[in-house]
Every structure is written in structure tokens, then in C-alpha cells.
């Protein structure tokens, strides 16, 4: 989780990398122990212009790219 607030100077990738690193550290596991990733978002495509592979984009540098990544759009949920 990232601190709640406006993060106008940070990208979605920055925020996801922070949250993933903290979650892995809290669980005391290495990225290689993860078997799959689910990325939920709401409206990121409208802000970044990336409509299809958001999970792959935001996880690019998190050490999880060799895993199945499921993207879930939660726009009206």
C-alpha cells in the first residue's frame, strides 16, 4: 500500500513498485516465490493512455515479469 494522497509527481509504476516492495518485505518472500499477479485499477488508462497491459507496464521493474499477470479493470466497481 502507498500513502494516501495526491501523487502528482509520481507515476503508477512508482506507486506500484513501492507497494510491491513493501508487500514482499512484509511477507518475507522473494519475487521468485510469487506464482501469479493480479492488477486491479480504475481509470488508469484514461490518465496514462495505456489501455491493455497495465499490469505489465507497472510491474516492469518489480521483478515479476516472468509470471502470469491478470489485468482487472474496476472502473465502475
Backbone bond lengths (Angstrom), bond angles and torsions (degrees), N, CA, C in turn:
res aa  C-N    CA-C-N  psi(-1)  N-CA   C-N-CA  omega(-1)  CA-C   N-CA-C  phi
1 X - - - 1.443 - - 1.529 108.30 -
2 X 1.288 115.66 147.22 1.459 120.40 176.12 1.527 108.65 -109.59
3 X 1.284 115.60 160.58 1.463 120.58 179.55 1.530 109.89 -62.09
4 X 1.318 116.96 134.70 1.457 122.31 -179.91 1.523 109.79 -68.35
5 X 1.308 116.75 137.04 1.456 120.50 176.89 1.513 110.96 152.38
6 X 1.306 116.05 -178.51 1.458 121.61 175.91 1.524 108.01 -82.80
7 X 1.302 115.27 130.68 1.461 120.91 -179.77 1.528 108.71 -123.22
8 X 1.300 116.08 60.79 1.466 120.77 -174.33 1.524 112.68 -64.97
9 X 1.304 117.97 -21.10 1.457 121.34 -178.59 1.530 112.61 -96.97
10 X 1.354 117.17 6.20 1.466 120.99 -177.87 1.526 110.25 -124.72
11 X 1.318 115.49 147.84 1.462 120.59 178.13 1.524 109.93 -90.97
12 X 1.338 115.57 168.51 1.462 119.94 174.60 1.524 109.76 -58.94
13 X 1.317 117.17 -38.53 1.472 120.20 177.96 1.527 111.02 -60.15
14 X 1.327 118.10 -43.36 1.467 121.30 178.26 1.527 110.70 -57.44
15 X 1.326 115.73 -46.59 1.463 120.61 -177.00 1.522 111.90 -67.18
16 X 1.333 116.32 -41.62 1.466 120.16 179.35 1.523 110.65 -66.80
17 X 1.315 117.61 -43.11 1.464 119.95 179.39 1.522 111.06 -59.94
18 X 1.323 117.28 -40.60 1.470 121.12 177.30 1.529 110.97 -62.60
19 X 1.329 116.68 -46.44 1.466 121.06 -178.36 1.528 111.48 -66.64
20 X 1.329 117.28 -42.39 1.467 120.77 -179.80 1.529 110.46 -64.81
21 X 1.309 117.39 -45.80 1.472 120.74 179.42 1.523 110.83 -59.56
22 X 1.329 117.08 -42.91 1.463 120.42 179.83 1.527 111.13 -67.31
23 X 1.335 117.53 -40.51 1.472 120.82 179.68 1.525 111.21 -65.37
24 X 1.324 117.33 -43.48 1.463 120.21 178.64 1.525 111.22 -64.78
25 X 1.319 116.97 -41.04 1.470 120.48 177.93 1.526 111.10 -64.93
26 X 1.332 116.44 -42.71 1.461 120.64 179.33 1.531 111.40 -63.15
27 X 1.319 117.13 -39.25 1.464 121.71 -179.94 1.527 111.99 -81.93
28 X 1.311 116.46 -9.56 1.459 123.67 -178.29 1.525 111.79 56.68
29 X 1.343 115.38 47.60 1.460 121.07 176.56 1.518 109.71 -128.22
30 X 1.312 115.18 154.67 1.452 122.41 175.88 1.527 108.50 -90.66
31 X 1.321 118.10 155.33 1.469 120.59 178.34 1.533 112.86 -52.87
32 X 1.337 118.18 -32.18 1.465 120.63 -178.59 1.523 112.93 -67.56
33 X 1.338 118.22 -15.27 1.467 121.93 178.79 1.530 112.02 -84.14
34 X 1.330 117.76 -11.42 1.463 122.26 -179.57 1.530 108.43 -80.95
35 X 1.341 116.75 138.24 1.465 120.18 -176.95 1.526 113.89 -103.06
36 X 1.321 118.59 -25.31 1.464 122.55 179.26 1.520 108.62 -159.82
37 X 1.328 115.94 158.81 1.462 121.61 -179.08 1.528 109.13 -129.25
38 X 1.324 116.04 137.52 1.463 122.54 175.48 1.515 107.45 -120.26
39 X 1.321 116.62 125.28 1.460 121.46 -177.89 1.525 108.39 -116.87
40 X 1.328 116.32 112.97 1.455 121.52 176.27 1.516 109.55 -103.77
41 X 1.312 116.30 143.18 1.460 119.82 179.02 1.516 109.09 -154.85
42 X 1.293 114.66 168.54 1.467 121.06 176.81 1.522 108.50 -138.68
43 X 1.300 116.68 110.59 1.461 123.63 171.84 1.524 115.49 75.52
44 X 1.309 119.31 10.09 1.467 119.86 178.62 1.521 110.54 -61.34
45 X 1.319 117.17 -33.79 1.457 120.47 179.85 1.514 112.92 -59.21
46 X 1.329 116.63 -36.91 1.467 119.74 178.49 1.518 111.77 -68.86
47 X 1.329 117.13 -29.54 1.460 120.38 -178.17 1.523 112.52 -85.61
48 X 1.344 116.69 -35.27 1.462 119.15 -174.94 1.520 114.22 -105.96
49 X 1.345 117.11 -15.96 1.449 120.07 -177.04 1.516 113.50 82.70
50 X 1.323 117.56 3.74 1.466 122.07 179.53 1.518 109.04 -101.97
51 X 1.330 117.16 104.56 1.459 121.54 -173.59 1.516 115.42 -95.93
52 X 1.316 120.54 -18.83 1.462 120.32 -167.86 1.524 115.59 -109.80
53 X 1.300 117.49 -45.08 1.467 119.86 -169.63 1.527 111.69 -121.84
54 X 1.307 116.03 50.24 1.476 119.44 -175.37 1.518 112.82 -58.58
55 X 1.324 116.92 -43.06 1.467 119.83 179.64 1.515 111.75 -58.48
56 X 1.316 116.64 -44.23 1.459 120.80 179.45 1.525 110.93 -65.13
57 X 1.318 117.08 -35.55 1.466 121.00 179.62 1.532 110.77 -68.99
58 X 1.320 117.95 -50.30 1.466 120.10 -174.79 1.520 112.93 -75.40
59 X 1.337 117.86 -21.02 1.469 120.65 -179.60 1.528 113.40 -97.81
60 X 1.306 116.56 5.60 1.461 120.96 -173.28 1.532 113.76 -52.61
61 X 1.310 117.87 -38.76 1.468 121.02 -176.78 1.527 113.16 -108.34
62 X 1.330 117.00 14.74 1.468 120.41 -175.96 1.523 113.12 -95.00
63 X 1.328 117.98 2.35 1.456 121.06 179.36 1.515 113.63 77.82
64 X 1.333 117.81 20.84 1.462 121.37 -176.93 1.522 112.81 -122.19
65 X 1.309 119.30 14.65 1.463 121.64 -173.47 1.524 114.70 -72.16
66 X 1.308 119.73 -17.28 1.464 121.32 -179.20 1.527 112.11 -87.30
67 X 1.311 117.39 6.91 1.467 122.22 -176.33 1.520 111.51 -103.31
68 X 1.343 116.94 160.47 1.464 118.80 169.42 1.528 108.92 -63.73
69 X 1.328 116.90 130.56 1.462 121.56 179.35 1.523 107.96 -121.73
70 X 1.319 116.25 120.47 1.453 122.18 179.37 1.522 107.99 -104.46
71 X 1.331 116.89 125.37 1.463 122.35 179.60 1.523 109.41 -99.86
72 X 1.328 116.60 128.03 1.461 122.49 -179.39 1.506 109.73 -121.13
73 X 1.323 117.11 121.03 1.459 121.37 177.50 1.534 107.52 -92.21
74 X 1.298 116.26 121.66 1.458 122.61 -176.48 1.522 111.79 -112.92
75 X 1.299 117.91 34.07 1.445 122.90 -170.58 1.532 114.06 -51.88
76 X 1.309 118.30 -48.18 1.454 119.84 -176.64 1.521 113.06 -111.82
77 X 1.319 116.81 17.46 1.455 120.27 -178.59 1.513 111.42 -82.70
